[in-house]
């Protein structure tokens, strides 16, 4: 146990970010962040300073576009520059039985539903809380 405490004490912000993000509780947020930026340092820095999911998207150069419904299967046929969709990120939350899809688009927008935006905002705030709490 002492080795774990010593390792945690010397853990950098980026290492802590990566460790927390790899946990099951952030499975829905992880692919969204990966689709938004490959620069892990920039992601970590952005998550540490923003106060909401929408603000995080903005900080990473995206704007949010809300829609009432996303037909995920239809979106797969539009992946690519011609269809305008860079990534289709379906997510199903079993406890709430909710489908929470996200689309990352080539025009620097992220299309999602209001319910998904709220869900990922709560997930982001939980990640931020764990990042700022003492080990």
Rosetta blueprint (number, residue, H / E / L):
1 X L
2 X H
3 X H
4 X H
5 X H
6 X H
7 X H
8 X H
9 X H
10 X L
11 X L
12 X L
13 X H
14 X H
15 X H
16 X H
17 X H
18 X H
19 X H
20 X H
21 X H
22 X L
23 X L
24 X H
25 X H
26 X H
27 X H
28 X H
29 X H
30 X H
31 X H
32 X H
33 X H
34 X H
35 X H
36 X H
37 X L
38 X L
39 X L
40 X H
41 X H
42 X H
43 X H
44 X H
45 X H
46 X H
47 X H
48 X H
49 X H
50 X L
51 X L
52 X L
53 X H
54 X H
55 X H
56 X H
57 X H
58 X H
59 X H
60 X L
61 X L
62 X L
63 X E
64 X E
65 X E
66 X E
67 X L
68 X L
69 X L
70 X L
71 X L
72 X H
73 X H
74 X H
75 X H
76 X H
77 X L
78 X L
79 X E
80 X E
81 X L
82 X L
83 X L
84 X L
85 X E
86 X E
87 X E
88 X E
89 X E
90 X L
91 X L
92 X E
93 X E
94 X L
95 X L
96 X L
97 X L
98 X E
99 X E
100 X L
101 X L
102 X E
103 X E
104 X E
105 X E
106 X L
107 X L
108 X L
109 X E
110 X E
111 X E
112 X E
113 X L
114 X H
115 X H
116 X H
117 X H
118 X H
119 X H
120 X H
121 X H
122 X H
123 X H
124 X H
125 X H
126 X H
127 X H
128 X H
129 X H
130 X H
131 X H
132 X H
133 X L
134 X L
135 X L
